Amino acid sequence: AVAQVGDAQYTTLAEAVEKAESGATIKLLQNVTTPDTLVITKSVTLDLNGKTFTYTGNGSSGSQYAVQVGTGAENVTVKNGTIEDSTSVHNKLFAGIAVSASDVTMNLTDLKITIHGTPLNNKAFAVNGNQTNVTFNLNRCDFTGGMLGTYFPAATNVLNIEDSTITSNTALAVRLTWFLRP
């Protein structure tokens, strides 16, 4: 078994996430290497349990994220382990963790994200597009590599950092929107 939810064990992490009820804790039981994005669309805790989730890209999802948090996920925690990008391909990885929905709280605790190489536009974690009311809470995290440590569009998004480091070419990018008035 690769992952566990309660007493149930699963052969893939994606299956465990899919079968988990909102509010559940998904526990990784061994290191995982996958070409596919792990998609989370409900409020869950992903306990990496000291293990490593390695994203290799080129998966069937066609996504450029190791973990993508989407609509339906209001409160997601990822903790106690490592997310690693091993794509090292120009413009292949967009983000280790990407939020693609509004009104989401992400809690990242005791988490390491490592991006190998410096492809244009990649980052450890990001809020995609015009998503609003997204809060990232980082506690005891270490994010290394990439062109950007994080990308945060929209003025309504919040980033709380405690006892954490972000090491990259640019640690934080905030998009500003300009309006032309008639």
Buried (B, 14 or more C-beta within 10 A) or exposed (E): EBBBBEEEBBEBBBBBBBEBEEEBBBBBBEBBEBEBBBBBBBBBBBBBBEBBBBBBBEEEBEBBBBBBBBEEBEBBBBBBBBBBBBBBBEEBBBBBBBBBBBBBBBBBBBBBBBBBBBBEBBBBBBBBBEBBBBBBBBBBBBBBBBBBBBBBBBEEBEBEBEEBBBEBEEBBBEEEEEEEEE
